[in-house]
Amino acid sequence: MSLSDDLAKLDQYTDLVMVKLYNYMANCLEENDLQKLPEYTKANNKELKTYCSTFVWDVAKFPTKLSIKEIHDIIAKNMTKIEKDFKTKSNTFNNLKSNLLQHEKKETGSLVTRNLGPLVKEEDFVVASEYLVTVVVVVPRLSYKEWEGSYWKLADFVVPGSSKRILEDGEQGLYTVTMFRKTLEAFKNNARERKFVVRDFTYSKEKIEQSKNEIQNLQKAKVKAYVPLIRWLKGNFSEPSSTGFTSRL
């Protein structure tokens, strides 16, 4: 393969790296930082158009005594390192955002899937009982009367008068009901047939606090990681945008 072919491939590679950095920065910037994108995507602190029209060979980076092959190898090495570092940093930040999003999604949406921890109180439950258990059931609004008039009949050993509506949200309501543990599976099966959803939830003050702390820690970690990441993207965008132009000369 000729040197001209190598240079053509290097041109394509530097363009690819530059576009990756630009697109990721555009998608990653917080809303109040989006207006700074043009400032963050410069070549040696110049807008790309200005940099190209006023280009001056960087003798410090690429001494004139170097051969074209040596310059090619320097640029290729730098681009490879930037792309490798970008993959590591972007994957780390993406995983952090994904974990936070998953936790935040559990705090919203339908009562069938929402995290119940922030919605319930300890006094709504029979806790630390060997024989009794309190479960949480999602009931459609149109089925309130049916539930309230029949929940204790869904299985043996359900405590009459123990059901309490603790929350309403849209077309659904959240009820608690207490029963003997040995009848729980039969209750779940019969409730399912009536379109009542028994949530898999056991009240634990410690787990609720732990879940709350996890979200707060992820939010702090995202904020802490954001500024260094944008700083790195800004600093390294200049490399492919400027050296890519160099490789074309």
C-alpha angles and dihedrals in degrees: 000000000000125000090246089059090050091051092049091052090047090053090054092046095051090048090051093051092047092050091048092053093045095049093045092049091048090052095040101049116103115245094256090052099049093094088062093062094099089051092050095048103063135125111236089339092307130108109257094246091051092044092054095046093047098035117161121185111253100232093178092058098034112025113206091238090069118100121237089251091055092049089049091052093049093051093044091051092049093048092049091052093047092050092047092049090045092055091051096046096042093047091051093049093043091053090049092051091045093052091048092048092051091052093046092049089058089060093059140038131050123359086237091069106017122113104260097199097092092042102057137063130217092241089063090069143062101229133188093015120145094207108023130065133183117215131192118231130192111218126187112243091239090056099053093107092046091051096045091048098047115019093107089055095058091087142352119276097026109147109244114228092020098108118102131177105228101172144014123202122172110303095350139072131201118226133181123211132178127219143151112285093235092065097048098101093049089049092051093050095048092044090053091056089057093049092252111140116217107204120223094238134136117185112244121162090199095053092046091053090045092053090049091051092048092058093046091048092049091049090051092046091052092050090047093050097043101071097048090046094053090044090053093047091049093048096046098042088072092061101064092035093054102032090043088062090046092055090056094059 
